[in-house]
Structure formats: structure tokens, C-alpha cells
Amino acid sequence: MLFLERIFRLRENGTTPLREVLAGLTTFAAMAYILAVNPDILSVTGMDRGALITATALGAAISTALMALMTNFPLALAPGMGINAYFAYTICLKLNIPWQQALGMVFVNGIIFLLLSLTGVRARIVRAIPYGLKIAVTCGLGVFIAFIGLQKGGLVVSNSATLLSLGDTTKPATLLFLGGFLLTAILVVRRVPGGIVIAVAVTTIAGLWVPDGTLLPDGTPQMVTSLPERIFSAPASLAPTAFQLKFDFLTTQFWVALPVILTLLLVDMFDNIGTLIGVTKRAGLMQPDGTSPRIGRALTADSVAAIFSSLLGTSTVVSYVESASGVEAGGRTGLTGLTTAACFLLALFLTPLILIVPQVAVAPVLVMVGLLMFEAVVELNTKDTPVTMAAVMTIIMTPLGFSISAGVGMGLIVLVVLMTAVGRARELSVTAWVLALVFTLHFFDKFFVGK
């Protein structure tokens, strides 16, 4: 215990080893889907799926442990959703760039990341975001997480006429999601220790007897989840993807590669920064002025993680918004992250058991976390109209653009325009102006990469 106290300063952060471990398990439960989803997405490029499962688990485990030990933040990392789709469908399939070359671009992106972090440029970028927008990032992140949960739970579905609509609330799986959400909410508001983990476990077990609306080949109903045929499995070899990156594009396709690398850099940077701001603020690790003394180390850690992911053979590893679920479960230190990292290592051998946790069991956690994160909206100074309007744009665009960076970018652009219009341009830093310009150019990147 003294060893853990000395490393993670548990008492100083108002937490205990048990609470941290439960928080780490909660974060892992919310993130475990990446073990199946990331390989499915990247395998369309021709990459070996078995190797991708191993690379995903190892990349998440090592990167999360690195973040925990360097920063003592309860942040977990894994191959980023959205970035992996950009890697597979735009870089490889649309631009016809081999996956080995795409991994090389991820590596270069990571090197640039690291240089920007070590020189303090990324920390200056974080400081350049006004406090009102940082609050908006936290709220927007909350709405985004809740929106993802509502989708996974089947309560919100796509609609060709209205884009989105209410799902079929008579479906057993949707009802299970609603029951899981109510159980999660009750346990959280009553502050039951490990309540979120309990809710996930109960919902998963209930799913063994709840049909998901489809039929098996023999005509019997398919349940939301089922017991695995086996518990243990040997990890697949990394050889097909590890250290396979190539750099021919630097000489033969430089002008095609440059906008791709810049897009990776921009989206990756602001997804990481947005997650870092949102999660650390919710955990009470941000100072009243919106800064954190450990921000530089956190940015360096995820830069190294980006480089490491390309060497393993997967798309960029980023900080995960699902880390907020561990924070709500009481996680406040790097011990939460180390617990999550240990779970990812175990996942190499326990994948069949872990993958029985269905989406409808994780979805209630995401909705609950999102609602709690939105509480920060009361800190907005609504009498400052330009900042408020920019903040609302950030909150709206984060879920609707399905991207943290889209929300941050739109918010910054609106802020710069409105502050200039009311004669307050001097209140903005030069960095804020540069960021607004970069985002303006980024939103027109289709002219350069042919999206």
C-alpha cells in the first residue's frame, strides 16, 4: 500500500486502491469493444485480422500504462475510432495507398506530434483555448458520449427523412438498454461502490435471456449475448503487421502524403486535447484557470503512443473519451489507467470471455457519463455573448459532426469572428488566431485529398 501511495499519491487525490481498481475495470468495460471493432475496420486494407487484435490490445495496454506512469492521470488510450476509419477507407481504399505506407504516415505524424509536445507548442495550444471553450469541450464531449450510448442502445437510430429518430422501444434489446441505464443511474446517484461495474455485469447476464431480434440458422431467436465456447485463447502473432511500415511516399508521393499527414495531425491533436480537457476537468484535476501542471507530460505520452502504434501495426493510438466512465466510478490517478492496461493484457488470453459483454450493457454507462459531464455547463458565463455562442457551437458540433476536433474547430472559428466583430480581437492570443485559420483550411481539406 505504501508503494502505491508513493507512486500515485492516492490519499492526496482523495481515493483508495479499491476505488481505483474498480474505476479501471469500468473504463475497460466501456472500451473493450475496440478489441473487435478496430481489427474489423483495418482488416479491409488487407492487414491480418489476428495480428490486428494483438496489436490493438498491446497498443492500448502499453500506451495506457505509459500515460499512467508519466502523468498520474486516469486516462486510457487505444487505437482511435474515426482515425482508424480514415486510415482504412480514405488513405488505403480511396487514395490507393498500401497499408504499409499508411503506417509510415502514422509514424511521421507521431514524430511531428512528439516534436510539438517537447517544444511546448501543444501546451501553448491548450492554453490558447479560452476557459469558456474548455467548459464547452467538456459539455460537448458529454453530449457526444451520451449520443454514442443512445445509438449503441438502439434508442436513437438513423432515418432517411430526418437523419435521426427514436428507435423501436418495444424491442427487447432496447428495453434491456433502458433497464440497464436506470440501474446504472440508481447505483450512481446512490453512490454505490463499483456501481457501474455492477450494472454492466447485471445487464450482460440478463442479455443471456433477451433476444436481439434476429434468428439463428435453426430458426431459434438469437440472444443479445451468449456464453463463450471457451474462456482462454492464445494471442495471434504480431509478425504480419509489426514493423511493416514503409516510407516510399516521402519521395514518390510526397504531395499526396502531405495533406494526409496534416489531417492525421490535426484530428489526432484536437481529439486528444479535447479528451484531455474534458476528462481532467471532470476528475477535478484541472486548476481554476483551466490549466494543468501535467499537461505537457500528458501530451508527450500520447505522442510517443502514436509512434508506438505504427510500429505495432495499427492506426494512431489516442486518449479515449470512455476514460470518463472510470472517472465517474471514482478514478483519480494513474492506478486507474494501470488497471485498464492490465485488463488489455489479460484480453490477449481472455478475449472470448470479454467479448460477451454486449453493446447494450456498455451503452447505459456511456449515457450516464455523458449526462454527468454536461453538468459543467453551469460554469459558462452566459452574459458574455460571443464566448457563449462559440461554446454552444462547440457543444452542438461535437456530436453532430461526430468529432471532438470538429466541435473545437467550429467553436474557435465562431469565437474569433464574433470577438473581432465586437471589437475584442485583442483579447485573443496569436495562437487562437492561427488555430482558427488552420481549422478553416482543414474544413476544406477535401479539395486537397479528394474526399
C-alpha positions as CSV (number, residue, x, y, z in Angstrom):
1,M,0.0,0.0,0.0
2,L,2.8,2.4,0.8
3,F,4.4,1.6,-2.6
4,L,1.1,2.6,-4.3
5,E,0.7,5.7,-2.2
6,R,4.2,6.9,-3.0
7,I,3.7,6.4,-6.8
8,F,0.1,7.5,-7.2
9,R,-0.5,9.8,-4.2
10,L,-3.9,8.2,-3.6
11,R,-4.6,9.9,-0.3
12,E,-3.8,13.3,-1.8
13,N,-6.2,12.7,-4.6
14,G,-9.0,11.5,-2.3
15,T,-9.1,7.9,-3.5
16,T,-8.3,4.3,-2.5
17,P,-6.7,1.3,-4.2
18,L,-10.1,-0.5,-4.4
19,R,-11.8,2.5,-5.9
20,E,-9.0,2.9,-8.5
21,V,-9.2,-0.7,-9.5
22,L,-13.0,-0.6,-9.9
23,A,-12.6,2.6,-11.9
24,G,-10.0,0.9,-14.2
25,L,-12.4,-2.1,-14.7
26,T,-15.2,0.3,-15.6
27,T,-13.0,2.1,-18.2
28,F,-12.0,-1.2,-19.7
29,A,-15.7,-2.4,-19.8
30,A,-16.5,0.8,-21.7
31,M,-13.5,0.4,-24.1
32,A,-13.4,-3.4,-24.7
33,Y,-15.4,-3.1,-27.9
34,I,-12.2,-1.7,-29.6
35,L,-10.7,-5.2,-29.5
36,A,-13.3,-6.3,-32.0
37,V,-14.1,-3.1,-33.9
38,N,-10.6,-1.9,-34.7
39,P,-9.5,-5.1,-36.4
40,D,-12.7,-5.3,-38.3
41,I,-12.2,-1.8,-39.7
42,L,-8.5,-2.1,-40.5
43,S,-8.7,-5.6,-42.0
44,V,-10.4,-4.2,-45.1
45,T,-7.0,-2.9,-46.1
46,G,-5.6,-6.4,-46.3
47,M,-4.0,-6.4,-42.9
48,D,-4.1,-9.7,-40.9
49,R,-7.0,-9.6,-38.5
50,G,-5.4,-11.8,-35.9
51,A,-2.3,-9.6,-35.8
52,L,-4.6,-6.6,-35.5
53,I,-6.3,-8.0,-32.5
54,T,-3.0,-8.5,-30.8
55,A,-1.7,-5.1,-31.9
56,T,-4.9,-3.4,-30.6
57,A,-4.6,-5.0,-27.2
58,L,-0.9,-4.4,-26.8
59,G,-1.1,-0.8,-28.1
60,A,-3.8,0.0,-25.7
61,A,-2.0,-1.7,-22.7
62,I,1.4,-0.2,-23.2
63,S,0.2,3.3,-24.1
64,T,-2.2,3.5,-21.2
65,A,0.5,2.3,-18.8
66,L,2.8,5.0,-20.2
67,M,0.2,7.7,-19.7
68,A,-0.4,6.5,-16.1
69,L,3.2,6.4,-15.1
70,M,4.2,9.7,-16.8
71,T,1.2,11.8,-15.7
72,N,-0.7,10.0,-12.9
73,F,-3.9,10.8,-14.9
74,P,-6.8,8.2,-15.1
75,L,-6.6,8.3,-18.9
76,A,-6.8,5.2,-21.1
77,L,-5.6,5.0,-24.7
78,A,-6.3,2.8,-27.6
79,P,-6.5,3.0,-31.4
80,G,-8.8,5.9,-32.2
81,M,-12.2,5.4,-33.7
82,G,-12.7,7.7,-36.7
83,I,-8.9,7.9,-37.3
84,N,-8.9,4.1,-38.0
85,A,-11.8,4.6,-40.5
86,Y,-9.8,7.5,-42.1
87,F,-6.8,5.2,-42.3
88,A,-8.7,2.3,-43.9
89,Y,-11.3,3.9,-46.1
90,T,-9.7,7.2,-47.2
91,I,-5.9,6.6,-47.1
92,C,-5.8,3.0,-48.2
93,L,-9.0,2.3,-50.2
94,K,-9.8,5.8,-51.7
95,L,-6.3,7.0,-52.3
96,N,-4.9,3.5,-53.1
97,I,-2.1,3.9,-50.6
98,P,-0.8,0.5,-49.4
99,W,-1.3,-0.1,-45.6
100,Q,2.4,-0.3,-45.1
101,Q,2.8,3.2,-46.5
102,A,-0.1,4.4,-44.4
103,L,1.6,3.1,-41.3
104,G,4.6,5.1,-42.3
105,M,2.4,8.2,-42.4
106,V,1.1,7.4,-38.9
107,F,4.8,7.2,-37.7
108,V,5.7,10.6,-39.3
109,N,2.5,12.1,-37.7
110,G,3.7,10.7,-34.3
111,I,7.2,12.2,-34.8
112,I,5.7,15.6,-35.5
113,F,3.4,15.2,-32.5
114,L,6.4,14.5,-30.3
115,L,8.4,17.5,-31.5
116,L,5.4,19.8,-31.0
117,S,5.0,18.4,-27.5
118,L,8.7,18.6,-26.5
119,T,8.9,22.2,-27.7
120,G,5.8,23.2,-25.8
121,V,3.8,24.1,-28.9
122,R,0.9,21.7,-28.0
123,A,0.8,23.0,-24.4
124,R,0.5,26.6,-25.8
125,I,-2.3,25.4,-28.0
126,V,-4.2,24.1,-24.9
127,R,-3.6,27.4,-23.1
128,A,-4.8,29.4,-26.1
129,I,-8.3,27.8,-25.8
130,P,-10.4,30.2,-23.7
131,Y,-11.8,28.8,-20.5
132,G,-15.4,29.2,-21.7
133,L,-14.5,26.9,-24.7
134,K,-12.8,24.4,-22.4
135,I,-16.1,24.2,-20.5
136,A,-17.9,23.7,-23.8
137,V,-15.4,20.9,-24.8
138,T,-16.3,19.1,-21.6
139,C,-20.1,19.5,-22.2
140,G,-19.8,18.7,-25.9
141,L,-17.8,15.6,-25.0
142,G,-20.6,14.6,-22.6
143,V,-23.3,15.0,-25.3
144,F,-21.1,13.1,-27.7
145,I,-20.6,10.2,-25.3
146,A,-24.3,10.1,-24.4
147,F,-25.2,10.2,-28.1
148,I,-22.9,7.2,-28.8
149,G,-24.5,5.4,-25.9
150,L,-28.0,6.1,-27.2
151,Q,-27.0,4.7,-30.6
152,K,-25.5,1.6,-29.2
153,G,-28.6,1.1,-27.0
154,G,-30.9,1.3,-30.0
155,L,-32.8,4.3,-28.6
156,V,-31.6,6.6,-31.4
157,V,-31.5,5.3,-35.0
158,S,-30.8,6.7,-38.4
159,N,-33.7,7.9,-40.5
160,S,-33.6,8.7,-44.2
161,A,-36.1,11.6,-43.8
162,T,-35.0,13.2,-40.6
163,L,-31.4,11.8,-40.2
164,L,-32.2,10.6,-36.7
165,S,-35.3,9.3,-34.9
166,L,-36.4,7.4,-31.9
167,G,-35.7,3.7,-32.1
168,D,-38.2,0.9,-31.5
169,T,-38.8,1.0,-27.8
170,T,-40.7,-2.3,-27.9
171,K,-37.6,-4.3,-28.9
172,P,-36.4,-6.5,-26.0
173,A,-32.8,-5.4,-26.6
174,T,-33.8,-1.7,-26.4
175,L,-35.8,-2.4,-23.2
176,L,-32.7,-4.1,-21.8
177,F,-30.7,-1.0,-22.5
178,L,-33.3,1.2,-20.8
179,G,-33.3,-1.1,-17.8
180,G,-29.5,-1.1,-17.7
181,F,-29.5,2.7,-17.8
182,L,-32.0,3.1,-15.0
183,L,-30.0,0.6,-12.9
184,T,-26.8,2.4,-13.6
185,A,-28.3,5.8,-12.8
186,I,-29.8,4.5,-9.5
187,L,-26.4,3.0,-8.4
188,V,-24.5,6.1,-9.4
189,V,-26.8,8.6,-7.6
190,R,-26.9,6.4,-4.5
191,R,-23.0,6.3,-4.7
192,V,-22.9,2.5,-4.5
193,P,-19.1,1.5,-4.7
194,G,-18.4,-0.2,-8.0
195,G,-22.0,0.6,-9.1
196,I,-21.1,1.0,-12.8
197,V,-19.3,-2.4,-12.9
198,I,-22.2,-4.0,-11.2
199,A,-24.7,-2.5,-13.7
200,V,-22.6,-3.7,-16.7
201,A,-22.3,-7.2,-15.2
202,V,-26.1,-7.4,-14.4
203,T,-27.1,-6.2,-17.9
204,T,-24.7,-8.7,-19.5
205,I,-26.1,-11.6,-17.5
206,A,-29.6,-10.5,-18.3
207,G,-28.7,-10.4,-22.0
208,L,-28.2,-14.2,-22.0
209,W,-32.0,-14.5,-22.0
210,V,-33.0,-11.4,-24.0
211,P,-33.5,-11.9,-27.8
212,D,-31.8,-9.3,-30.1
213,G,-34.4,-9.5,-32.8
214,T,-32.6,-11.9,-35.2
215,L,-32.8,-15.6,-35.8
216,L,-30.2,-18.3,-35.7
217,P,-29.9,-20.7,-38.8
218,D,-32.1,-23.2,-37.0
219,G,-34.8,-20.6,-36.6
220,T,-34.4,-20.0,-32.8
221,P,-34.0,-16.5,-31.5
222,Q,-30.5,-15.0,-31.2
223,M,-29.9,-13.7,-27.7
224,V,-28.2,-10.3,-27.0
225,T,-25.2,-12.3,-25.8
226,S,-24.2,-15.9,-25.1
227,L,-21.7,-17.8,-23.1
228,P,-18.4,-18.3,-24.8
229,E,-17.4,-21.7,-26.1
230,R,-14.1,-21.2,-24.3
231,I,-12.6,-18.7,-21.9
232,F,-8.9,-18.7,-22.8
233,S,-7.3,-18.1,-26.2
234,A,-3.7,-17.8,-27.3
235,P,-2.8,-14.4,-28.8
236,A,-2.2,-14.2,-32.5
237,S,1.3,-13.4,-33.9
238,L,2.2,-9.8,-34.5
239,A,4.5,-10.7,-37.3
240,P,2.2,-9.9,-40.2
241,T,1.8,-6.2,-39.2
242,A,4.6,-5.3,-36.7
243,F,7.4,-3.1,-38.1
244,Q,6.0,-3.4,-41.7
245,L,5.8,0.4,-42.2
246,K,7.3,1.9,-45.3
247,F,8.3,5.4,-46.2
248,D,8.4,5.4,-50.1
249,F,5.8,8.2,-50.0
250,L,8.4,10.7,-48.8
251,T,10.0,10.6,-52.3
252,T,7.4,9.2,-54.7
253,Q,4.0,10.6,-53.3
254,F,5.0,13.5,-51.1
255,W,2.3,15.9,-52.3
256,V,-0.3,13.2,-51.8
257,A,1.0,12.2,-48.4
258,L,1.4,15.8,-47.0
259,P,-2.3,16.7,-46.7
260,V,-3.0,13.2,-45.4
261,I,-0.4,13.6,-42.6
262,L,-1.6,17.1,-41.8
263,T,-5.2,15.7,-41.5
264,L,-4.0,13.0,-39.2
265,L,-2.1,15.5,-37.2
266,L,-5.0,18.0,-36.8
267,V,-7.7,15.4,-36.0
268,D,-5.4,13.4,-33.7
269,M,-4.2,16.5,-31.8
270,F,-7.6,18.0,-31.1
271,D,-9.3,14.7,-30.3
272,N,-6.5,14.2,-27.7
273,I,-6.6,17.7,-26.4
274,G,-10.4,17.7,-26.2
275,T,-10.5,14.4,-24.3
276,L,-7.7,15.6,-22.0
277,I,-9.5,18.8,-21.1
278,G,-12.9,17.1,-20.7
279,V,-11.7,14.1,-18.6
280,T,-9.3,16.0,-16.3
281,K,-11.8,18.7,-15.6
282,R,-14.4,16.2,-14.7
283,A,-11.9,14.4,-12.4
284,G,-11.1,17.7,-10.7
285,L,-7.5,17.6,-12.0
286,M,-7.7,21.0,-13.7
287,Q,-6.9,24.2,-11.9
288,P,-9.5,27.0,-11.6
289,D,-7.8,28.9,-14.5
290,G,-8.3,25.9,-16.8
291,T,-4.7,24.8,-16.8
292,S,-3.0,21.6,-15.6
293,P,0.7,21.4,-14.5
294,R,1.0,17.9,-16.0
295,I,-0.4,18.8,-19.4
296,G,3.0,18.7,-21.1
297,R,3.7,15.2,-19.9
298,A,0.3,14.0,-21.0
299,L,0.8,15.4,-24.5
300,T,4.3,13.8,-24.7
301,A,2.9,10.5,-23.6
302,D,0.2,10.3,-26.3
303,S,2.8,11.5,-28.9
304,V,5.0,8.5,-28.0
305,A,1.9,6.3,-28.1
306,A,1.2,7.4,-31.7
307,I,4.7,6.4,-32.8
308,F,4.4,3.1,-30.9
309,S,1.1,2.2,-32.6
310,S,2.6,2.5,-36.1
311,L,5.4,0.2,-35.1
312,L,3.0,-2.4,-33.8
313,G,0.9,-2.2,-37.0
314,T,-2.2,-0.3,-36.2
315,S,-3.7,3.2,-36.7
316,T,-3.0,6.0,-34.2
317,V,-3.5,5.4,-30.5
318,V,-5.3,8.2,-28.8
319,S,-6.8,9.2,-25.4
320,Y,-10.3,7.7,-25.1
321,V,-13.4,9.6,-24.1
322,E,-14.6,6.4,-22.4
323,S,-11.9,7.2,-19.7
324,A,-14.7,9.5,-18.3
325,S,-16.6,6.4,-17.2
326,G,-13.7,5.4,-14.9
327,V,-13.6,8.9,-13.6
328,E,-17.3,8.7,-12.7
329,A,-16.6,5.4,-11.0
330,G,-14.1,7.2,-8.7
331,G,-10.8,7.0,-10.7
332,R,-8.5,9.9,-10.0
333,T,-4.9,8.6,-10.5
334,G,-2.7,6.6,-12.8
335,L,-3.7,3.4,-10.9
336,T,-7.0,3.5,-12.8
337,G,-5.0,3.5,-16.0
338,L,-2.7,0.7,-14.9
339,T,-5.7,-1.4,-14.1
340,T,-7.2,-0.8,-17.5
341,A,-3.8,-1.6,-19.1
342,A,-3.6,-4.9,-17.2
343,C,-7.1,-5.7,-18.5
344,F,-6.0,-5.2,-22.0
345,L,-3.0,-7.5,-21.4
346,L,-5.4,-10.2,-20.0
347,A,-7.6,-9.6,-23.0
348,L,-4.9,-11.2,-25.1
349,F,-5.8,-14.5,-23.4
350,L,-9.4,-13.9,-22.3
351,T,-10.8,-12.3,-25.5
352,P,-13.7,-14.8,-25.8
353,L,-14.9,-14.0,-22.2
354,I,-14.5,-10.2,-22.6
355,L,-16.3,-10.1,-25.9
356,I,-19.6,-11.5,-24.5
357,V,-20.2,-8.0,-22.9
358,P,-22.8,-6.7,-25.4
359,Q,-23.2,-3.1,-26.6
360,V,-26.4,-2.7,-24.7
361,A,-24.5,-3.3,-21.4
362,V,-21.9,-0.7,-22.2
363,A,-24.3,1.9,-23.7
364,P,-26.0,2.8,-20.4
365,V,-22.6,3.7,-18.9
366,L,-21.8,6.0,-21.8
367,V,-25.2,7.8,-21.5
368,M,-24.8,8.2,-17.7
369,V,-21.2,9.5,-18.0
370,G,-22.3,12.0,-20.8
371,L,-25.1,13.4,-18.6
372,L,-22.8,13.9,-15.7
373,M,-20.2,15.6,-17.8
374,F,-22.8,18.1,-19.1
375,E,-23.1,19.4,-15.5
376,A,-20.2,21.7,-16.3
377,V,-22.4,23.9,-18.4
378,V,-23.4,25.9,-15.3
379,E,-19.9,27.3,-15.3
380,L,-20.5,29.2,-18.6
381,N,-20.7,32.9,-18.3
382,T,-23.8,33.4,-20.4
383,K,-23.6,37.2,-20.1
384,D,-20.5,37.0,-22.4
385,T,-22.4,36.6,-25.7
386,P,-19.5,35.9,-28.1
387,V,-18.0,33.2,-25.8
388,T,-21.4,31.7,-25.1
389,M,-22.3,31.5,-28.8
390,A,-18.9,29.9,-29.6
391,A,-19.4,27.5,-26.7
392,V,-22.8,26.4,-27.9
393,M,-21.5,25.8,-31.4
394,T,-18.8,23.6,-29.9
395,I,-21.3,21.7,-27.8
396,I,-23.6,21.2,-30.9
397,M,-21.0,20.3,-33.4
398,T,-19.1,17.8,-31.3
399,P,-21.9,15.1,-31.5
400,L,-23.4,16.2,-34.8
401,G,-20.0,16.3,-36.5
402,F,-19.2,13.1,-34.7
403,S,-15.8,14.5,-33.9
404,I,-14.2,16.4,-31.0
405,S,-12.0,18.3,-33.3
406,A,-15.0,19.4,-35.4
407,G,-16.5,20.9,-32.3
408,V,-13.3,22.6,-31.2
409,G,-12.7,23.9,-34.7
410,M,-16.1,25.4,-35.3
411,G,-16.1,26.9,-31.8
412,L,-12.8,28.6,-32.3
413,I,-13.8,30.0,-35.7
414,V,-17.1,31.4,-34.4
415,L,-15.2,32.9,-31.4
416,V,-12.6,34.7,-33.5
417,V,-15.2,36.1,-35.9
418,L,-17.5,37.3,-33.1
419,M,-14.8,38.7,-30.9
420,T,-13.5,40.7,-33.9
421,A,-17.0,41.9,-34.7
422,V,-17.5,43.3,-31.2
423,G,-14.0,44.9,-31.1
424,R,-12.5,42.4,-28.7
425,A,-10.0,40.8,-31.0
426,R,-7.0,41.8,-28.8
427,E,-8.3,39.5,-26.1
428,L,-7.4,36.5,-28.2
429,S,-3.9,35.1,-28.4
430,V,-2.0,34.8,-31.6
431,T,-2.2,31.0,-31.2
432,A,-6.0,31.2,-31.1
433,W,-6.0,33.1,-34.4
434,V,-3.6,30.6,-36.0
435,L,-5.8,27.7,-34.8
436,A,-8.9,29.3,-36.3
437,L,-7.1,29.7,-39.6
438,V,-5.8,26.2,-39.6
439,F,-9.3,24.8,-38.9
440,T,-10.8,26.9,-41.6
441,L,-8.3,25.4,-44.1
442,H,-8.9,21.9,-42.6
443,F,-12.6,22.0,-43.2
444,F,-11.9,22.5,-46.9
445,D,-9.3,19.6,-47.0
446,K,-11.4,17.7,-49.5
447,F,-10.0,19.9,-52.2
448,F,-6.6,18.5,-51.4
449,V,-7.1,14.9,-50.5
450,G,-10.2,14.3,-52.8
451,K,-12.5,13.0,-50.1
